[in-house]
Amino acid sequence: MEAAMAADKTLHGVGNLGALLVRAFRWFEEGLATDPDTAHLPRLSGTQFMTLASLDDDGTSIAELARRVGVTRQAMHQQIGEMEKAALVELVGSSTDRRVKLVKLSLLGRTLDQKAAAAIGALEHELAKRIGKAAVADLRANLSADWGLPGKQGQR
């Protein structure tokens, strides 16, 4: 097993788990783009997709979204501005801090979220037909596990 994990030490190689996770993410992203129920909705960039997936139901600050998505605050401000123009999100005041604006899904954003969730469910069903229900269940369990912090400080 160790040999298989270390077989390809390149960033783009087929043995790189990170590259495989990105490829799997892109598979779902492409599935959403081609699904008849979601294809007519605004096409999202990878960062926008990750931003929407990182939103809390009651709203999330731009600083927190930037941290979750792994981009700068400035980059997140730009993404939020584009998504606001596309009517996917809205900015609302925080009830606990008047200086903070929270990003929430707009009506169109909630519609997109619901349709995307249904389409992702269909994609998961299709994936289960292709690789097996047990494999999908194992994948979900392993990806849902608490991996700890990255690096040596996160070792258990």
C-alpha angles and dihedrals in degrees: 000000000000090000091053091049092050096039095102117034097178123108093234097038125123091241094058108107093204091054090048091052091050090049090051090049090051090050090059092042091053090046090056091048092054099039110110091224094053105024092087092054121092112290110241128213117232090258092050091048090051091046093054090046089053098053120114116224092244094046136274131232119247090240092055092046090051090052093048094047095040100239134115121271089247092055091047091050088055093048092047090049091054092046091047090053088051088052092239096121139020132205117233132178120261116246090216103041122030091200093061126081117202124214114227134171114265122220089271090045091053090049090050090047093052094046092045091050090053091047092048089051089054090047090051089051090051091048090052089054090051102043102015136265092261092053091051091047090050091047091051092047093049094046091047094051120107103255094183122226118326117259131024094310088066097054116126 
